[in-house]
Amino acid sequence: MLFIFFLITGCSSEQESWDICKLNEHLGIDLPSNSIVLYASDGGGKMRDISYEHYSWTLYSPVSVKMPVEMKARFPLEDEIKYIESTMHKIKMKISQAQYAFFSDWRKNNYIFRANVVRTLHGDFLVISRFREK
């Protein structure tokens, strides 16, 4: 697992949609370079076809991520933890020592983004979904 961590945290232009540097540009937020992409999908079984209308990323950041807007979730924290853990199809991590959950919505380059975030004592777990703005 440590090898995978180093592989996906670099900022090489040769990497695909899960590259953190490219992802920051696309999303318009500032994920730390040591963030880990736990899973990325277009929702249709293709892992890296970022050109699809809908795309989502499950991420872990070892530090808190500054989101465009922070709105407290209306759902119980336990439900958000279960939801985010259920999206970790490739690299599984357990969310522990959760403090609270919130969501954030923003727009960039004709896309609408929505992030579900669980903030823990050891960083943030996020599911970011992207939709084409109509």
C-alpha positions as CSV (number, residue, x, y, z in Angstrom):
1,M,0.0,0.0,0.0
2,L,2.9,2.4,0.7
3,F,4.0,2.0,-2.9
4,I,0.6,3.0,-4.2
5,F,0.7,6.1,-1.9
6,F,3.9,7.3,-3.5
7,L,2.7,6.5,-7.0
8,I,-0.4,8.6,-6.8
9,T,0.9,11.6,-4.9
10,G,3.4,12.8,-7.4
11,C,2.7,15.6,-9.9
12,S,4.0,14.1,-13.1
13,S,2.3,15.2,-16.3
14,E,2.3,11.6,-17.5
15,Q,-0.3,10.5,-14.9
16,E,-4.0,10.5,-15.6
17,S,-7.1,11.9,-14.0
18,W,-6.1,10.9,-10.5
19,D,-3.0,13.1,-10.4
20,I,-3.4,15.5,-7.5
21,C,-1.9,18.5,-9.4
22,K,-4.2,18.0,-12.4
23,L,-7.1,17.3,-10.1
24,N,-6.6,20.6,-8.2
25,E,-6.7,22.5,-11.5
26,H,-9.8,20.8,-12.6
27,L,-11.7,21.1,-9.3
28,G,-10.6,24.6,-8.4
29,I,-9.6,23.6,-4.8
30,D,-6.3,23.0,-3.2
31,L,-5.8,19.4,-2.2
32,P,-2.4,18.9,-0.5
33,S,0.1,17.1,-2.7
34,N,0.2,14.1,-0.3
35,S,-3.6,13.5,-0.7
36,I,-4.5,10.0,-1.8
37,V,-7.1,9.2,-4.5
38,L,-8.9,6.1,-3.0
39,Y,-11.1,5.7,-6.1
40,A,-12.1,7.5,-9.2
41,S,-14.8,6.6,-11.7
42,D,-17.2,7.9,-14.3
43,G,-19.9,5.7,-12.7
44,G,-20.1,3.5,-15.8
45,G,-17.4,1.0,-15.0
46,K,-14.6,3.0,-16.8
47,M,-12.1,4.0,-14.2
48,R,-10.3,6.9,-15.9
49,D,-12.6,8.3,-18.6
50,I,-12.7,11.9,-17.2
51,S,-14.4,13.2,-20.3
52,Y,-17.8,11.7,-19.2
53,E,-20.5,14.1,-18.0
54,H,-20.4,12.7,-14.5
55,Y,-17.3,11.8,-12.6
56,S,-16.5,11.2,-8.9
57,W,-13.4,10.9,-6.8
58,T,-13.0,9.5,-3.3
59,L,-10.1,11.1,-1.6
60,Y,-8.2,11.2,1.7
61,S,-6.1,14.3,2.8
62,P,-3.9,14.0,5.9
63,V,-4.8,17.7,6.7
64,S,-8.0,19.6,6.5
65,V,-8.9,20.8,3.0
66,K,-10.2,24.4,2.6
67,M,-13.5,24.0,0.7
68,P,-15.2,26.8,-1.3
69,V,-18.2,26.6,1.1
70,E,-18.7,24.6,4.3
71,M,-22.3,23.7,5.1
72,K,-23.1,21.3,7.9
73,A,-24.7,18.1,6.8
74,R,-28.2,17.3,7.8
75,F,-27.4,13.6,7.9
76,P,-26.0,11.8,11.0
77,L,-22.2,11.6,11.0
78,E,-22.4,7.8,11.0
79,D,-24.3,7.8,7.7
80,E,-21.7,10.0,6.0
81,I,-18.9,7.7,7.2
82,K,-20.7,4.7,5.8
83,Y,-21.4,6.5,2.5
84,I,-17.7,7.5,2.0
85,E,-16.4,4.2,3.1
86,S,-18.7,2.4,0.6
87,T,-17.1,4.4,-2.3
88,M,-13.6,3.1,-1.5
89,H,-13.5,0.4,-4.1
90,K,-9.8,0.1,-4.7
91,I,-8.0,1.3,-1.6
92,K,-10.0,0.7,1.5
93,M,-9.5,2.9,4.6
94,K,-11.5,3.0,7.8
95,I,-12.7,6.4,9.0
96,S,-12.0,6.8,12.7
97,Q,-12.0,9.7,15.1
98,A,-14.5,11.6,13.0
99,Q,-15.4,15.1,14.3
100,Y,-18.2,16.2,11.9
101,A,-19.4,16.0,8.4
102,F,-20.4,18.7,5.9
103,F,-20.9,19.3,2.2
104,S,-19.7,21.9,-0.2
105,D,-21.0,22.9,-3.7
106,W,-19.3,25.1,-6.3
107,R,-19.0,25.7,-10.0
108,K,-16.0,25.8,-12.3
109,N,-15.6,25.6,-16.1
110,N,-19.2,24.6,-16.8
111,Y,-19.2,21.9,-14.2
112,I,-21.1,21.7,-10.9
113,F,-19.1,20.0,-8.0
114,R,-20.4,18.6,-4.8
115,A,-18.2,17.3,-2.0
116,N,-19.3,15.2,1.0
117,V,-16.6,15.6,3.6
118,V,-15.9,13.9,6.9
119,R,-13.4,15.7,9.0
120,T,-11.4,13.6,11.4
121,L,-8.6,14.2,13.9
122,H,-6.2,12.8,11.2
123,G,-7.5,14.6,8.1
124,D,-10.4,14.7,5.7
125,F,-12.2,12.0,3.7
126,L,-14.0,13.4,0.7
127,V,-16.3,12.2,-2.1
128,I,-16.3,14.8,-4.9
129,S,-18.9,14.5,-7.6
130,R,-18.8,16.4,-10.9
131,F,-21.8,17.1,-13.2
132,R,-22.0,19.0,-16.5
133,E,-23.7,22.4,-15.9
134,K,-26.7,22.6,-18.2
